[in-house]
Structures are given as structure tokens and as C-alpha cells.
Amino acid sequence: MPSVVRLSDVSVVRNGATILDTISWEVQDDERWVVLGANGAGKTTLLQIAGAQTFPTSGEVEVLGTELGGADLFELRPRIGFASTALARRIPVTEKVLDVVLTAAYSVTGRWNEEYEELDVRRAQRVLDEWGLGAFTERTFGELSDGEQKRVQIARAVMTDPEVLFLDEPAASLDLGARESLVRTLGGYAKSADSPAIVIVTHHVEEIPEGFTHALVLGDGTIRAAGPIDEVLTAATLSEAFGVELTVSKDAGRYTARAA
């Protein structure tokens, strides 16, 4: 199976602090990965590196068969779906929802002088319909609830039919109803054979959708465990990563962690 992401001995050092320390990791095109770890473990930085949003201090990164550093990012990034809080902050609150999704075709976050074909507009509308947002096309991004904004971000991320999809804490800050609705929708998407490789970052095992196949646990910038999800998400591994004794259970494809 072809790999969509390959990291070899990747390190990131900022202001003298090591954020990631000699990380080696590979994602295949039919895998769905969840990345977990405590605050400061390096999860978001790992996602940004793997998603070609930033560069490592050292090591080699290959995304979609292209080595980062020698790539034309303008050509590469439309092949990558990426959604994060940092990216959302760059979306103008006055931007129409349809344009938020449409501008993914050029990897920009605000419509300006780009030219779009009618095919692009129809594609953006279809994606919004698929994510339950068909009635929101003319509303502005700033008018939406947190849950609706999260869905728009994901719709934007899949607009270009990406070959790999990265989601940084897609359910963060959502209330219980909105979280469960989003996680259920993501689970359906993850189980589709037509979906790309997916990597999500989360703090909470309860936010892992059904259909995810692999897990990576980070601690202090290093990989503590990585592999098939049921082998990695154990009480022992998560207790060590989060610094508290935990019990872990699984029911109907969903995980729960509680203090022991």
C-alpha cells in the first residue's frame, strides 16, 4: 500500500525548546489515525509538519510522494485537506460560507480576485449539502455556532477531494449534542472506502470516531506508542501519557477513559 505521509527522524526546536524529538512515522493511504497526548506533547506541531503547513528543524518529510523542502507548496497543498483552530482564525468573519469552502481550491482563506469555474461552485455546494450545511451558503462564517463552524471547516478541508485529511481537534469546544453529531458524521466518512487517509488530533478518546484504525500517543515530543488502535489505546499507555491512572473501555466502536 502506498504511503501518503512519511516522517524520518524529524525534530522541531523552537527558542531552544525541543517540540518534537526524532519522530519517525508513516501513514498508508487506507489508514485512519488518531494522535493523542497531554497538552504540550507536540500533537499540533506533528500535524502541521505532516500536513505541509510548516517545516521541521531537521529530518525528512515526504507528503504524497513529494519531499517537503523541494516541493511547490502551491501545487501540493490543494491535495491536502487541513482544518485547525489556527486556520479558522484566518477566515474573515464576513466571508460567506460558500466562499469559505470554495476558496480551498486555491488554498486561500478569503475570496479576492481568484476565478472559479461553475464546476467548483457546484462541488462546494455539494460538499456543504453532504455535511448538513446546504442551507447556510449565504450566511457569513461569523454568524455560525461553534459546531456549524467546525462543520464548515471540515467541508472546506474535503472540498478539493484531498488525498489525505488532517483535522486538529475537530470536536474541541463543542457541547455534547454538537460533539456527538460531528463525531458520528466523521465516523461515517472514515468508514467510506472512497475517503482519503485521515489523521485527527484530540485530547479525549471519547472524540475518536468509529472506523479509525490506528493511534499514535505522544509524550514530551516523542512517540510513546503507535500502531493498530486497539493495541495502542490501553490503560497502561494512556495512564503514562496523561500522568494519571486510567481505565479504558470500548463499546460499539467508541472509547471511554476514566480515572481509575
Summary of the structure (lengths in Angstrom):
residues: 260
radius of gyration: 18.0
end to end distance: 39.3
largest distance: 56.5
contacts: 836
relative contact order: 0.17
helix: 36%
strand: 30%
